[in-house]
Every structure is written in C-alpha cells, then in structure tokens.
C-alpha cells in the first residue's frame, strides 16, 4: 500500500482551529465518522469523532464559534462505545508501508 493509500484510509486532516460547524460539514461531505487534527505547524494533534462533536452541538453552551481545539480541551475520557481511530497514523509522503 502506498502513502497516498494510507492517507486516504486515515481520513481527512484538518486544522484544529476549524469550527465545529465547518468540521461537521467536512465530515458529511467526505462521508467519514472522524477527522484527523493538525496544529498551526501542520503537526498532527489527534482526532475527533462525529459522536464527540454531536455531544457539543447539543450542549446549552454551544455556539457556532467553538473550534475543534476547544472540543479537545473539554474532552472527557473516551467511552468504549465510540470508535477510537489511530490519530496521525499516516505515512510521510514518499514512504511506503509494508
């Protein structure tokens, strides 16, 4: 499998300053259940799942200005019922997986 195949299997990678609203739109467009997150230096900082975002959208404190990094900061320990994708398990471009 090539690095490109690995990246496609890993899912979309977005900036952690993206708002929850935009992230939900990206997930819907890409038909994925999670996104990989990157910081300003393009370093992978983790992942966020659709169920985690849904919890925040249903909160009484939710606004359309909440960023994904805010959700990460408020994250509770993962529930066993939610899938936990391997964050940042993407090969560097030009490398091949074995």
FISE-914379 format. One record per residue: residue number from 1; x, z negated, y of N, C-alpha, C, O in turn. Coordinates in steps of 0.2 Angstrom, whole numbers, plus 5000, padded with zeros to 4 digits. Atoms other than C-alpha are relative to their C-alpha. Layout:
N
<torkol NUM <X Z Y> <X Z Y> <X Z Y> <X Z Y>>,
...
//
This chain:
98
<torkol 1 <5004 5000 4994> <5000 5000 5000> <5005 5000 5006> <5010 4997 5006>>,
<torkol 2 <4996 5000 4994> <5007 5004 5017> <4998 4995 5005> <4993 4991 5004>>,
<torkol 3 <5002 5005 4994> <5007 4993 5033> <4994 5002 5003> <4990 4997 5005>>,
<torkol 4 <5006 4998 4997> <4993 5003 5040> <4994 4998 4996> <4989 4995 4998>>,
<torkol 5 <5005 5003 5004> <4983 4999 5025> <4999 4993 5000> <4993 4990 5000>>,
<torkol 6 <5000 5007 5000> <4987 4981 5026> <4996 4998 5007> <4992 4993 5007>>,
<torkol 7 <5003 5001 4993> <4982 4981 5045> <4992 5001 4999> <4988 4997 5002>>,
<torkol 8 <5007 4999 5000> <4965 4989 5041> <4997 4995 4995> <4991 4993 4997>>,
<torkol 9 <5003 5005 5004> <4962 4977 5027> <5000 4993 5003> <4995 4989 5002>>,
<torkol 10 <5000 5007 4997> <4966 4962 5038> <4995 4999 5005> <4993 4994 5007>>,
<torkol 11 <5005 5000 4995> <4953 4967 5051> <5003 5001 5007> <5009 5001 5008>>,
<torkol 12 <4998 4999 4993> <4953 4969 5070> <5004 4994 5002> <5002 4989 5001>>,
<torkol 13 <4996 5005 4997> <4966 4960 5080> <4998 5000 5007> <4999 5006 5010>>,
<torkol 14 <5002 5001 4993> <4960 4954 5097> <5004 4995 5004> <5007 4990 5001>>,
<torkol 15 <4997 5005 4996> <4966 4944 5112> <4996 4994 5000> <4990 4994 5000>>,
<torkol 16 <5003 5007 5000> <4962 4925 5112> <4996 4999 5006> <4993 4994 5007>>,
<torkol 17 <5004 5001 4994> <4956 4927 5130> <4993 5004 5000> <4990 5004 5005>>,
<torkol 18 <5006 4997 5001> <4942 4938 5124> <4994 4995 5000> <4994 4990 4997>>,
<torkol 19 <5006 5004 5001> <4924 4931 5127> <4997 5000 4994> <4998 5005 4990>>,
<torkol 20 <5004 5000 5006> <4913 4926 5113> <4995 5006 5000> <4995 5009 4994>>,
<torkol 21 <5005 4995 4999> <4900 4939 5119> <5004 5007 4997> <5001 5010 4993>>,
<torkol 22 <4997 4994 5001> <4913 4953 5118> <5002 5000 4992> <5002 5005 4989>>,
<torkol 23 <4998 5000 5007> <4920 4947 5101> <4994 5001 4995> <4995 5004 4990>>,
<torkol 24 <5005 4999 5005> <4903 4947 5093> <4998 5007 5000> <4996 5010 4995>>,
<torkol 25 <5001 4993 5000> <4901 4965 5099> <5005 5004 4996> <5003 5008 4993>>,
<torkol 26 <4994 4997 5004> <4918 4970 5092> <4998 4999 4992> <4999 5004 4988>>,
<torkol 27 <5001 5001 5007> <4913 4962 5075> <4994 5004 4998> <4995 5007 4992>>,
<torkol 28 <5006 4996 5002> <4896 4971 5075> <5002 5007 4999> <5001 5011 4995>>,
<torkol 29 <4997 4993 5000> <4905 4987 5079> <5004 5002 4994> <5004 5007 4991>>,
<torkol 30 <4996 4999 5006> <4918 4985 5066> <4997 4998 4993> <5001 4999 4988>>,
<torkol 31 <5004 5002 5007> <4906 4978 5053> <5005 4995 4996> <5006 4996 4990>>,
<torkol 32 <4995 5005 5003> <4918 4963 5050> <4997 4993 5001> <4993 4992 5005>>,
<torkol 33 <5002 5007 5000> <4915 4944 5047> <5005 4996 5004> <5004 4990 5005>>,
<torkol 34 <4995 5004 4997> <4931 4939 5056> <5004 5004 5004> <5005 5010 5003>>,
<torkol 35 <4995 4997 4996> <4944 4943 5069> <5006 4997 5000> <5006 4990 4999>>,
<torkol 36 <4994 5003 4999> <4962 4940 5070> <5002 4999 5007> <5000 5004 5011>>,
<torkol 37 <4999 5002 4993> <4968 4932 5086> <5007 5001 5002> <5011 4998 4998>>,
<torkol 38 <4993 4999 4997> <4983 4936 5097> <5001 4997 5007> <4996 4997 5010>>,
<torkol 39 <4999 5003 4993> <4990 4927 5112> <5003 5005 5005> <5003 5011 5003>>,
<torkol 40 <4998 4995 4995> <4997 4935 5128> <5007 5003 4998> <5008 5008 5001>>,
<torkol 41 <4993 4997 5002> <5014 4938 5119> <4999 5004 4994> <5004 5006 4990>>,
<torkol 42 <5001 4996 5006> <5005 4948 5105> <5002 4996 4994> <5003 4999 4989>>,
<torkol 43 <4998 5003 5006> <5009 4934 5093> <4993 4997 4997> <4989 4995 5000>>,
<torkol 44 <5006 5002 5003> <4995 4930 5080> <4999 4992 5000> <5004 4989 4999>>,
<torkol 45 <5001 5007 5000> <4987 4913 5083> <4995 4998 4996> <4993 4992 4995>>,
<torkol 46 <5005 5002 5004> <4974 4913 5070> <4994 5005 4999> <4995 5011 5000>>,
<torkol 47 <5006 4996 5001> <4957 4919 5065> <4994 4997 5002> <4994 4991 5003>>,
<torkol 48 <5006 5003 4998> <4939 4916 5070> <4995 5004 4996> <4995 5010 4995>>,
<torkol 49 <5005 4996 5004> <4924 4920 5059> <4993 5000 5004> <4992 4997 5009>>,
<torkol 50 <5007 4999 4997> <4906 4925 5063> <4996 4994 5000> <4993 4992 5005>>,
<torkol 51 <5003 5006 5000> <4899 4909 5057> <5002 4995 5006> <4998 4991 5008>>,
<torkol 52 <4998 5005 4995> <4910 4899 5069> <4998 5002 5007> <4996 4998 5011>>,
<torkol 53 <5003 4998 4993> <4905 4910 5084> <4993 4998 5000> <4990 4997 5006>>,
<torkol 54 <5007 5001 5000> <4887 4908 5079> <4998 4993 5002> <4993 4991 5005>>,
<torkol 55 <5001 5007 4998> <4888 4889 5080> <5001 4999 5008> <4997 4995 5011>>,
<torkol 56 <4999 5001 4993> <4895 4890 5098> <4994 5004 5004> <4992 5001 5009>>,
<torkol 57 <5005 4996 4996> <4882 4903 5103> <4993 4996 5000> <4989 4996 5005>>,
<torkol 58 <5006 5004 5000> <4868 4891 5098> <5001 4993 5003> <4996 4989 5003>>,
<torkol 59 <4999 5006 4997> <4876 4876 5107> <4997 5000 5007> <4996 5005 5010>>,
<torkol 60 <5003 5001 4993> <4867 4869 5123> <5006 5001 5005> <5004 5002 5011>>,
<torkol 61 <4995 4999 4995> <4884 4870 5132> <5003 5007 5000> <5008 5009 5004>>,
<torkol 62 <4997 4993 5000> <4887 4889 5128> <4998 5003 5006> <4993 5003 5009>>,
<torkol 63 <5001 4995 4995> <4890 4901 5142> <5003 5006 4998> <5007 5007 4993>>,
<torkol 64 <4997 4994 5002> <4895 4919 5142> <5007 5001 5003> <5010 5006 5002>>,
<torkol 65 <4993 5000 4997> <4912 4914 5150> <5004 4997 4995> <5010 4997 4996>>,
<torkol 66 <4996 5003 5005> <4918 4905 5134> <5004 5005 4997> <5002 5010 4994>>,
<torkol 67 <4995 4995 5003> <4934 4913 5127> <5001 4997 4993> <5000 4992 4991>>,
<torkol 68 <4999 5002 5007> <4939 4913 5109> <5005 4994 5000> <5005 4990 4995>>,
<torkol 69 <4995 5006 5000> <4954 4901 5113> <4996 4994 5001> <4998 4988 4999>>,
<torkol 70 <5004 5006 4999> <4941 4889 5119> <4996 4998 4993> <4996 4992 4992>>,
<torkol 71 <5003 5002 5007> <4932 4890 5102> <5005 4997 4995> <5004 4993 4992>>,
<torkol 72 <4995 5003 5005> <4948 4887 5093> <5002 4993 5002> <5003 4989 4998>>,
<torkol 73 <4998 5007 4997> <4952 4872 5104> <4994 4995 4997> <4996 4989 4996>>,
<torkol 74 <5005 5004 5002> <4935 4865 5099> <4998 5000 4992> <4994 4996 4990>>,
<torkol 75 <5001 4999 5008> <4936 4870 5080> <5000 4993 4997> <5005 4989 4997>>,
<torkol 76 <5000 5006 5004> <4931 4857 5068> <5004 5002 4993> <5005 5008 4992>>,
<torkol 77 <4997 4998 5006> <4940 4857 5051> <4995 5005 4996> <4989 5004 4996>>,
<torkol 78 <5004 4995 5003> <4934 4872 5041> <4996 4997 4994> <4998 4993 4990>>,
<torkol 79 <5005 5002 5006> <4919 4870 5029> <5002 5004 4994> <5004 5010 4995>>,
<torkol 80 <4998 4996 5006> <4922 4875 5011> <4995 5006 5000> <4996 5011 4996>>,
<torkol 81 <5005 4995 5001> <4906 4886 5013> <5002 5006 5004> <4999 5012 5003>>,
<torkol 82 <4998 4994 4996> <4915 4898 5026> <5006 5003 4997> <5011 4999 4995>>,
<torkol 83 <4994 4997 5003> <4927 4910 5020> <5006 4999 5005> <5005 4999 5011>>,
<torkol 84 <4994 5002 4996> <4945 4907 5027> <5005 5006 4999> <5009 5006 4995>>,
<torkol 85 <4995 4994 5001> <4954 4924 5029> <5007 4998 5002> <5008 4993 5006>>,
<torkol 86 <4993 5002 4999> <4973 4923 5029> <5002 5003 5007> <5002 5009 5008>>,
<torkol 87 <4998 4997 4993> <4977 4924 5048> <5007 5003 5000> <5012 5000 4997>>,
<torkol 88 <4994 4997 4998> <4991 4935 5053> <5004 5003 4993> <5010 5003 4993>>,
<torkol 89 <4997 4997 5006> <4994 4942 5035> <5001 5007 5000> <4999 5011 4996>>,
<torkol 90 <5000 4993 4999> <4998 4958 5042> <5008 5002 5000> <5012 4999 5003>>,
<torkol 91 <4994 4997 5000> <5014 4968 5038> <5002 5003 5007> <4998 5005 5010>>,
<torkol 92 <4998 4997 4994> <5025 4973 5053> <5000 5008 4999> <5001 5010 4993>>,
<torkol 93 <5000 4993 5000> <5024 4992 5057> <5006 5002 4997> <5012 5000 4999>>,
<torkol 94 <4994 4997 5003> <5036 5002 5047> <5002 4997 4993> <5007 4999 4990>>,
<torkol 95 <4998 5003 5006> <5037 4990 5032> <4995 5002 4995> <4989 5004 4996>>,
<torkol 96 <5005 4999 5006> <5029 4992 5015> <4999 4994 4996> <5004 4990 4995>>,
<torkol 97 <5002 5006 5004> <5020 4979 5005> <5002 5002 4993> <5002 5008 4991>>,
<torkol 98 <4999 4998 5007> <5025 4978 4986> <4994 4997 4996> <4994 4997 4990>>,
//
